Amino acid sequence: MSPRAGMINQRPVPGEPRPYEFPTTIRATLPNGLRVIVTPMAGRQLIAASLAIRSGAADEPAEIGGATVLAARGLTEGTEVRDAIALTEAFERLGASMHAEAGWDAISAGLDVPASRLEPALELLAEVVRRPSFPESEVERLRDERLNDLIQAKADPRRRADDAFVSSIYAPSSPYRRPAGGSPETVARLTSADLRTIHAAAYGPGTAALLVAGDVDPDAVIAMASRLFGDWTGGRAAVTGPDATSAVDARFVRVVDRPGAVQSEIRIGHPGLARRHPDYHAVSVMSMILGGLFNSRLMSNLREAKGYTYGAYAGFDLRRSAGPFSARAAVNTEVTVPSIGEFLIELERIREAPPTEAELQAARNYLVGVFPLRFETPGPVAGWLGGLFIHDLPDDEPLHYRSAIEAVTADDVLRVAREHVHPERCAIVLVGDHEKFGADLEAASIAPVDVVADEPEAPVGVA
């Protein structure tokens, strides 16, 4: 028999998305304002429970930048009842894993625990969130870890480009201009007292939700929440959207000069949209077509056709206020300027004509098809519902997501591209060896060019 006999000679095509219903969710609000959101998932014995707080790094005073992120990390370093070792042992005895983090929009403290031990685990979660001690010695250690991370960020071309990009597109009044974890100057000054200040201001029931998903009884969970959090007070009464004022009035190029670099990191973009924007679903489809899928326009051009990069991407970072829109890639130094040209061609093309039916179908099918796969376990379910709470979105958003994506048309994609993608008014940020591509950049006359030196950062403790 021929070795090729029986082989399929046609590529398989995607099937029709299967029907899917997001799990039924029960909601309650305690008298102190705490939202309790419970999603029963039969047979899922590992329960995910988290407390989400609608307050993040964007809400902290600029002079203590990084305190919100550091305070979240410090939650598990000891409470008024137990030190860090005793706290870790208490979680381990329950077979529970604990995690806490903060970002621009929110603070989250959560755990995964077997269903039979949910109540004592929630008692520990309440202790961690409500009564952290922030020991000075642990805060000092966390602070030094963060400072060293900032040094690594400056040495890493990708992270350096990300930081240079946001500082270029947002006005000085916007917290989005800086890293969420703070700058070396602000982090170096942080103390245990600063973390307690953040905790007192940000942690409270009025801007918080307790989310529990797994094989649980909703009434029992609500009763536990009332017992453990019902007398909780403090925190902010409300949180407004952060200042996202743009610093981009016209196209410009900013080069962070890194002599000897063999690659250039490219970022092109401007402030984008908030998560609550009504164009969310159409923008999601448009972003997939432009730079989200492996066969997106940017990938097909810069990777497949030109061979300039391993990957070129574009999309919106949707936050409580307008997060950044960016197109990005790392390319060999000698093709830095041609790559910028191809990026701008694609950013213009997405605005000029509707996508093909094949492009539209591929983007919609991907988003519709991957949606159920994200929610096979309790953790992602609780995380998605926490996101709805943080962004103050309708409770029925998961029920209508797939139909809203399926309803996006080619005209919708064209409209949102024209309204929300602005290649004529963008920052082009490059991290690379300016001497190697500077003459070509000037000759291309893409936009006015500003060159800044990439000064190395001194290690912690070194003058």
N, C-alpha and C positions, 0 to 999 in steps of 0.2 A: 504493500500500500504506500502511496506517495506520502511523504511526511507532511504535505500541505493538505491532504485530504481531510475533509470535515471542518477545516478552519473557516471561521466567519470572515468574509471579505468586505464587510461593511461595518463602519463604526456604529456602536449602539447609540441610540438617541435617548434623551431623558424621558422618563415616563411621566404620567400625569401625577401631580401632587396628591397625596392621600388625604382623605378627610381628617380633620383634627379639631378637637375642642379643648381649650385651655381648662385646667381643673377648676371646679367650682370653689369660690373663695368666700369666706364669711368675715364680715367686718364689724367691729364695735369700737366705740369711743368711750374711754373712761371719763369720769367727771372732771379730772384734772387736764383733759385734753389729749391724753395719749391715745393714739390710734392702735388698735390691735387687729392684725390681719392674719387670718388662719386659713391655710389651704390643705384640707385633708387629702392624702394620697395613699390609698389602701395598699398595703404590702411594703411600703417604704419605711423600714424600721429604723433607718438612720435619719434622725430628725435634724433639719436645719432651722436654727433660730437666730435671729439677728435683731439688733436695735439700730434703726437708721435715723439719723438726725439731720434735718434740713438746715445745715450750717456747715460751712467748710472753710478752706484756706482763703477763699475770696472775701470772707466776712471778718477776718482778723485785722487789727490795726497794723499798718505797714511797718511800724517800728519794731514789732515782734514777729515779723514774717517768719514762718516756719513753725510757730508755736502750736498751731492746730495739728499739723502732721506729727510733731514730736509728742504732743499730749496724747494722741491716739495710740502711738506706739508705747507710751508710758503707762497705759491703763493696766497692762498685764504685769507690771513690775512691782506690784504690791498695793495693798489696800489698807484701810484703817484697822482691818481685822487680821490680815495675813501678809507676810512678806512674800517676795517673788517666789521663793522656793516652796513655801507652804501652799501658795496659790496654784502653782504648777502641779504639785502633788495632789491637790484636791480635784483638779480637772482630770488628772490621770486615773484616779481611783474610780471616777465615773465613766471612764472610757471616752471622755470628751476632748475635742480639740478646740482651742480658743484662738480667735484672730481679731485684730482691731486695726483699722486704718482710716485715713482721712484723705480727701482729695479736694478739688476746687469747690464742689457743690455740697458735699456731705461728709458726715462721720459715720462709720459703721463698726459695731462691735458684735461679733456673732460667734456661734459655736455649732459643732456637729456632735450629736450624742445619741446613743441608743434610746428608743422610745420609752423603755422602762425606767430610765433615769432622767427624764426630761425635767421634772420639777426641781430636784436638787441642782441640776445644771443651770436652770433659770435663776435659782437663788444666787449662784455664783456670778452669773451674768449681771444681775442687779447689783451685787456688791461691787463688781469691777467698775460698772458704769457710774454708780451713784457715790461710791466712797473710795476713789483712788487716793493714794498717799503721795505719789510722785516723789520718792526718796531722792535727795540731792545727789547721792552717789550714782544712782541709776540714770538720773537725768543727765549727769555729766558724761556717762558712758554713751548714752544715746546721742547726745549732742556731738561728741567726737566722731561717732560713726557717721553721722549726717555730714559733718564737715569733710570727712575723708571721701564720702560719696560725691560731694560737690567737686572735689578735686578730680575725681575720676570722670565726672561728667564733663569737665572742661578739657580733659585729655582725650575723650571719646569724640571723634568728629561728628558722629550722628547726634549725640546729645548736645554738643556745642552748637550745631546748626539749629536744633530745635529751640534752644534758649535764645540764640541770636535772632531767630525768626520772630518769636512772640514779642521780644523787646523792640522789634522794628515795626510791628503792625499795630500795637496798642499805645494809646497816649499815656503819659506819665501818671495820670489820675487813675488808670485802670490797674487793679491787682493782677489781671491776666498778663501783664507785662513781665512779671517776674516768675521764677519757678515756684510751684505750689509749696515746696518744702523749704522755701526761704533762700536768702543769699548768704554767702559766707559772713558778711558783716552782721546781719541780723541774727543768724543762728549762733554765732560765737558769743553773743550776749545773753542768750536765753538761760533762764533759771527755773528752778522748781516753782517759784512764785509766779512766773509768767504762765506756766502751764496751769496752775491753779486758777489764774485769772481767766484763761480761755475756758476752762472747765465750768467755772461759775457762770460765764456768759452764754456759752453755747449749749450746754447739756441741760435739757429740761423737757418736760412732757409736752409742752405746747407745740414743739417743732419735731416731735419724735414719733416713730411708729415701731411697734414690736411685731415682727413677722415670723411666723412659724409655719413650716411646711413638712409634711410627712404623714405617717399613719397615726393621727392624733384625733382626739375628741375636741371639737371647737369650744364647746361649753366649758370643758375642763381647762383648756388653755386660757380662756378669758378669765376664768376664776383665779388661776395662778397669777395672771398679769395683774388683776385687781389687788391681790394680796401683796405682791412683791413691788408693784409700782404705783399703786393707788394713792399713796401719800407723798409721792414724788412732787417736788416743787422746784421753781427756779428756771433759769435759762431765759432765752429771748421769747417774747410773745409772738413775734413774726420776723421773717427774714425777707428782705427785698432782693431784687436782682442786682448782682454786682455791676459796677461801672464797666462798660465794654467799649468806651470811646475809641474810635479808630484814629490812628496816626498816619493813615495812607490817603493822601489826596490825589496822587498821581503815581504813575509807575516809576520806580527807582530800583537801583541795584546796590546792594551792600555786600562787600567782600570782607570776610574775616580771613586775613592773610595768614596762611600756615605754610611757611617755606619748607620744601622737601616733601610735601604731601603728594602721594601718587594718585589720589582720587579727590574729586570735588563732591561735597555734599550740596545738593540743590534743594532749596525750598522756595516755592512761589505761591503767594496767596495774600489774604487779607482777613479781617474779622468776618465771620460768617453768620450763623443763625443760632438762636436758642432752641432747645429741644421742644418747647411748646409751640413752635411756629406751625401754622396750619399746612405749610407745604412739606411737612416732614416726610410723608410717604413718597411723594413725587421726587423729592430731593434724594431719598434713599435709592430709588431706582436710577436716577440720573448719575449718582455717584458710582454705582456699580458699573454703568456703561462707560463712564469716563476713566475710572481708575481703581475699581474695586474688585473686579473679576480677573482671573488669569488671562482671559482673552479680551480684556478691556481695551479701549482705544490707546491708552498710554502704553500698556504692555505690548500690544501688537506693533506699535510704532517704534518705541525706543528700545525694546528688547528684541522682538522678533525681526522687524524690518531693518533696523539700523545696527543692532548689536552693541548699543552704547552702555547697557546696564543689565544686571540680573533682574531688576524689578523697578517699575515706575508706578506710583500710586497717587491717588487723589481722593479727598473726602473732607467731610465736615466733622469737627469735634463739637458735638452739640451739648451745651451746658445750660445752666439756669439763665445766663445771659449769652450774648453772641460769642461762642467759641470760635477758634480759627478755622478757616478753610485753607487747605494747603495741597499743593501738588509737589511730589518729592521723589528723589532718587539719589543714588550714589553712582557717579560715572568716572571713568578714567580721565585724568587731567586734560589730555589732549583733545577730548571731545566735549569739554565743558560748555563752550559757546554754542556749537551745533545742537547740543542737548537742550539748552535753553530755548533755542529757536523751535525745536520740535514740540516742546512743552507748550509754547505760546500758540503754535499752530493748532494743537488739539484743544486748548482752552478756547480758542476762537471758534473752532469747528463745532464744538458741542453747542454753541450758541447760534449757529448759522442755519442748520437744517435739522429736521426731526430725525431721530434714530431709525435705523432699519427695523423691520418687523423681527428679524432674527436677534438683533441686539436687545430690543425691548423684551422679547420673550425670554431670552436667556437671563436677563437681570431679574425679571419678575419671578421666574421659576426658581432661581436660586434663593431669593429672599423668602418666598412662600415655602419652598421645600425644606430649608434649613431651620425654619422657625420651630417645628415640633421637636427636632433633634436637640434643641437647646434645653428642653424642659423634661428630660427623662428622669432626672433626680431632683430631690427637694431643694438643693442649694440654689441652682439657677432659677427655680420658680420663685423662691423668696427674694432673690436678687432682683429679678425683673419687677416684682411687685414693689420692692423698695424703691426702684427707680421711678415708678409711677408716682409714688408718694413724694419723693424728693422734688420731682419736676411738676407736682400738682396737676397730674394728668387724670383724665376720667378713669374711673374704676373699670369700665368696660373696654378699655383700649386693647387688651389681649384678645378679646372676643372678635374684634373687628379688624385686627391688624392684617390678616391675610387677604380679606376681601378688599381692604383699602389699597393694598399693594397691587392686587390683580386689576383694580379699576384704573390704575395709572395708564394714561395714553401717551402716544408719541408727542402729541401737542402739549401735554402736561410737562413732559421732560424738556421740550424746547423752551417752554415758558419759564420754568424754574431755573434753567441754565442761564437764560437771558437776564433774569431778575437777580440771581444770587452768585453768579460767577463773573468776575470783573478783571479780565487780563489787562485792560487798559488802565486799571487803577489797582496796582498790586505791588507788593515788595518782592524782589528777587534776591534771596540771601544765599550767598555762596561761602562755604568754608573750604579753602584749598590754597594752592600755591599761586598767588596772583602773578608772580613774575612769568609763569609758564603760559597763562591764558590772558593776561591783562591787555596786551596789544590787540588781540583778536576781539576782546570784549569792547574795547573802545571803537574799533573799526566797525563793529556790528551796529553801533548806535542804537542799542536796545532801549536805553534810558540813562539818565545821569548816574554816575558810578561814585560810590563812597567806599574808601578802603580803610579798614581799621586793623591794627596789629593784634594778633592773638597772643596776649601775654600769658606766660605760664603761671600757674598757681603754686604758691609755696605750701608744702605739707604742714599739717597741724603741728604747732609748736615750734615752727621754724620761722625766723624773722625774715 
